[in-house]
Amino acid sequence: MIRTFIAVELDPVFRTQLIELQARFAGLNLKLVEPELLHITLKFLGDVEESSIPALSEALDSLGCTAFEAKVEGLGVFPKPGNPKVLWLGSFGNFRALHSRIEEILEPFGFEKDRREFAPHATLARIKFLKQPQKKIFLELFHELKNIKIGSMKVDQVKLKKSTLTPEGSLYETLHTVYLG
């Protein structure tokens, strides 16, 4: 079994901006995601049989979606600012249609449809616990930066990724790439 997900990677040209953005939160109890690993998860598949990867790849090749421009901007938190667990960067474009098509394609494989409304984002950091002084600093930074604009990118690839969890963090490997028309 391998842990898998389907994603759009952020454009590497954003790397310097993302490093600078994450540096603003230095000193707080956040587990930052390495900038080169930032991505927009379209569908988390979980553990799948390695032998099913060719069939999944072939199914994804029938996406039939066209490439589109996306904006990467705005910060948010899950579940809410008063109790932040995840700090994320917003993404705006045709992601919902792409997600919907992926859900449709994967239905014959028995993957459960996402229960929550799809909200395209890239996770910048996970937050374990913030003591009150740190929470105050975090919320001040969050409100200061919440309307940040990183830039626009062309979304012309969707990737089936393997995720390996290690004590140092996740390692990702691309198993298949779908090029959008």
For each residue, the residues with C-beta under 8 A, 3 or more apart:
1: 47 48 49 50
2: 47 48 50 53 162
3: 46 47 162 163 164 165
4: 45 46 47 48 53 56 160 161 162 163 175
5: 41 42 43 44 45 160 161 163
6: 41 42 43 45 60 102 158 159 160 161
7: 39 40 41 42 158 159 161
8: 39 40 42 70 91 95 98 155 157 158 159
9: 38 39 157 159
10: 14 18 38 39 40 72 122 153
11: 14 72 151 153 154
12: 15 36
13: 151 153
14: 10 11 17 18 35 72 150 151 153
15: 12 18 19 35 36
16: 19 20
17: 14 20 21 150 151
18: 10 14 15 21 22 35 38 89 124 150
19: 15 16 22 23 35
20: 16 17 23 24
21: 17 18 24 25 89 124 145 148 150
22: 18 19 25 26 32 35 124 125
23: 19 20 26
24: 20 21 141 145
25: 21 22 28 30 32 87 125 138 141
26: 22 23
27:
28: 25 127 130 134 137 138
29: 127 128 129 130 131 134
30: 25 87 125 126 127 138
31: 125 126 127 128 169
32: 22 25 124 125
33: 37 38 122 123 124 125 126 169
34: 37 38 169
35: 14 15 18 19 22 38
36: 12 15
37: 33 34 169 170 172
38: 9 10 18 33 34 35 89 122 123 124
39: 7 8 9 10 122 159 161 172
40: 7 8 10 91 95 120 121 122
41: 5 6 7 44
42: 5 6 7 8 95 98 99 102 120 158
43: 5 6 99 102 103 106 111 114
44: 5 41
45: 4 5 6 48 56 106 111
46: 3 4
47: 1 2 3 4
48: 1 2 4 45 52 53 56
49: 1 52
50: 1 2 53
51: 54
52: 48 49 55 56 109
53: 2 4 48 50 56 57 160 175 176
54: 51 57 58
55: 52 58 59 109
56: 4 45 48 52 53 59 60 106 109 160 176
57: 53 54 60 61 160 175 176
58: 54 55 61 62
59: 55 56 62 105 106 108 109
60: 6 56 57 63 102 105 158 160 176 178
61: 57 58 178
62: 58 59 105
63: 60 98 101 102 105 158 178 180
64: 101 181
65: 94 97 98 101 158 180 181
66: 180 181
67: 154 155 156 180 181
68: 93 94 154 155 180
69: 93 152 153 154 155
70: 8 91 92 93 94 95 152 153 154 155
71: 91 92 93 149 151 152
72: 10 11 14 89 90 91 92 122 150 151 152 153
73: 89 90 92 147 148 149 150 151
74: 89 90 146 147 148 149
75: 87 88 89 90 124 142 145 146 148
76: 87 88 89 90 121 146
77: 80 81 84 85 86 87 88 142
78: 84 85 86 88
79: 83 85
80: 77 83 84
81: 77 84 139 142
82:
83: 79 80
84: 77 78 80 81 87 127 130 135 138 142
85: 77 78 79 126 127
86: 77 78 123 125 126 127
87: 25 30 75 76 77 84 123 124 125 126 127 142
88: 75 76 77 78 121 122 123 124
89: 18 21 38 72 73 74 75 76 121 122 124 148 150
90: 72 73 74 75 76 120 121
91: 8 40 70 71 72 95 120 121 122
92: 70 71 72 73 95 120
93: 68 69 70 71 120 155
94: 65 68 70 97 98 155
95: 8 40 42 70 91 92 98 99 118 120 155
96: 99 100 118 120
97: 65 94 100 101
98: 8 42 63 65 94 95 101 102 155 158
99: 42 43 95 96 102 103 114 118 120
100: 96 97 103 104 118
101: 63 64 65 97 98 104 105
102: 6 42 43 60 63 98 99 105 106 158
103: 43 99 100 106 107 113 114
104: 100 101 107
105: 59 60 62 63 101 102
106: 43 45 56 59 102 103 109 111
107: 103 104 110 111 113
108: 59
109: 52 55 56 59 106
110: 107
111: 43 45 106 107
112:
113: 103 107
114: 43 99 103 118
115:
116: 119
117:
118: 95 96 99 100 114
119: 116
120: 40 42 90 91 92 93 95 96 99
121: 40 76 88 89 90 91
122: 10 33 38 39 40 72 88 89 91
123: 33 38 86 87 88 126
124: 18 21 22 32 33 38 75 87 88 89
125: 22 25 30 31 32 33 86 87
126: 30 31 33 85 86 87 123
127: 28 29 30 31 84 85 86 87 130 138
128: 29 31
129: 29
130: 28 29 84 127 134 135 138
131: 29 134 135
132: 135 136
133: 136 137
134: 28 29 130 131 137 138
135: 84 130 131 132 138 139
136: 132 133 139 140
137: 28 133 134 140 141
138: 25 28 30 84 127 130 134 135 141 142
139: 81 135 136 142 143
140: 136 137 143 144
141: 24 25 137 138 144 145
142: 75 77 81 84 87 138 139 145 146
143: 139 140 146
144: 140 141
145: 21 24 75 141 142 148
146: 74 75 76 142 143
147: 73 74
148: 21 73 74 75 89 145
149: 71 73 74
150: 14 17 18 21 72 73 89
151: 11 13 14 17 71 72 73
152: 69 70 71 72
153: 10 11 13 14 69 70 72
154: 11 67 68 69 70
155: 8 67 68 69 70 93 94 95 98 180
156: 67 179 180
157: 8 9 177 178 179 180
158: 6 7 8 42 60 63 65 98 102 177 178 180
159: 6 7 8 9 39 174 175 176 177 178
160: 4 5 6 53 56 57 60 174 175 176 177 178
161: 4 5 6 7 39 172 173 174 175
162: 2 3 4 172 173 174 175
163: 3 4 5 170 171 172
164: 3 170 171 172 173
165: 3 170
166: 169 170 171
167:
168:
169: 31 33 34 37 166
170: 37 163 164 165 166
171: 163 164 166
172: 37 39 161 162 163 164
173: 161 162 164
174: 159 160 161 162 177
175: 4 53 57 159 160 161 162
176: 53 56 57 60 159 160
177: 157 158 159 160 174
178: 60 61 63 157 158 159 160
179: 156 157
180: 63 65 66 67 68 155 156 157 158
181: 64 65 66 67
